[in-house]
Amino acid sequence: MVTAPDEPSAKQWAQLEHMARAAAQRAYAPYSRFVVGAAVLADNGNIYPGCNVENASYGLTTCAERNALTSARSQHGITNILAVCIYTPTSHPTAPCGACRQVLNEFGPNMRVRAICDGPERLDAILSELLPEAFVPHHLASSVPRS
């Protein structure tokens, strides 16, 4: 059963959406031309934006969601994320990729996720619905070393 976190206020969602859209304008996507902006809401009430930053070696590209989370953690020590908003300038919303879902899960498995776009649709979910049976820290503790 999924435990729903407190819903961010309408004002917080508006700020998240605004900051995600603004972050997308700073994206570095010369290869895919697929820009993404994200913003995370921490439990201290602050919002931290991020954008995708591509690399010619595609595997080294960093997604917007992970950049927002990394900023919140590295600059402010944040350990609990309540919500994330992802913006793509597309006609349909784009959910976070699997890698981002796993990284976000580390800081809030029941966070609210909203994906917005230039069209009228939006995706609203709880992260644990998008990443059922996630790999979590207790899996590491239960591993048995082989002889």
N, C-alpha and C positions, 0 to 999 in steps of 0.2 A: 504494500500500500504506500502511495506517495504522500508525504506530508507537505502540504502547501505552506510556503513561507508567507510572511506578511506581504501583502501587495504594496508595492511602492505607490505613493500618492500620484494623482494626476499631474501635479506640478513636477514631481521627480521624473515621471515618464516623459513629460514635455522637455525637460532639461536633458535627459538621456538621448532622446531623439535628436534634439538640436545639436548636441555635442557629437553624436555619431555622424550626422550629416556633415558637420564642419570638419571632422577628422578625415572623412573620405576625400575631401579636397586636398589633403596633404599626402595622400597615398602615392606610393612609388610603384607603378605597375606598367613599365614600358614593354613587357613581354606579353602578358595576357590581356592587358587593357581592361582588366576586371578590378575596379577599385572597390574597396570596402572600408567603411568606417565603423568603429565600435566605441561604446562607452560602458563602463561598469560602475555600478553603485555599490559603494562599500558600506559596511555596517556603521561607520562613523558619519554617514550622510554625504560624504564627498563623492564626486563623480570624476572618473579618470578616463580620458579618451585614448584611442589608439587607431592606427591605420595599417593597412597591409604594406609591406616593404618587400618587393621582389628582388631576385638575384638571378643572374644568368645561369647559375647552377640551381635549377628550380627547387631542389630539395632544401636549399638554404633560405628560401622565402619564409617570412614570418607573417602570420595572419594578424589582422586587426585586433581580434579578440585577445590573442596572446600578448600582443604589444600593450593593450590597455591594462591587462592583468599584471604584466611584468612591471609596468610603470607604477601601478598602485603598490605592488609589493616592494620593489627596489627603492623607490623614492619615499615611501610612507609607511612601510612595514605592515601593510594591510594583509590580514589573513582570512577575512570573511567577506565574500561578495554576495550581495542580496539580489542583484539583477544585472542583466546585460542587454544592451540594445545593439543590434547589428543593422547597418544601412548599406544597401547596394543600389546604385542608380539603374535599376532594372524594372521591368513591368511586373515581376513577381518577386516576393521575398525569398531570400536565401538563408537557410538555416546554417548554423556553424558546422564546419567540417568535423570529422571524427576526432582529429588530433586536438582541435580546440575544445570539443566537448569533454575530452578526457582531462585536459589541463584545467578547464573551468571547474570540473568536478572536484578537484583537489581543494578548491576554495569556496565551495558552496553547492553541494550536490542537489539541493532543493531550490536553487536560485531561480528566479523568474527569467525567462528568455523571451525577447521580442525581436523579431526580424521585420524590418520595414523596407519599403522600396518607393519608387516613383508612381507606382500604380496604387489602386485603392486597397489591395489586399495587405494583410499583415499576418504574421505567425506569432501566436502566443502559446507558450508551453512552460512547463517546469523542466529543468535540465534533466532530472532523473527519468522523465518520460522520453527524452531524446537519447538518453544513454542508459538503458536498462542493464542491470548486472555489470556495472562499471568495475574496472580494476581499481581497488582501493587499498590504502595502507595496511589494513588487517590481512590482506592476502599475502603480503610480504612476511608478516609475523608467523603465519601458519605454514610457511614452506619448510620442508624437511631436507636438510643437506644429504646428498648422496655420498656413500663411501667409495 
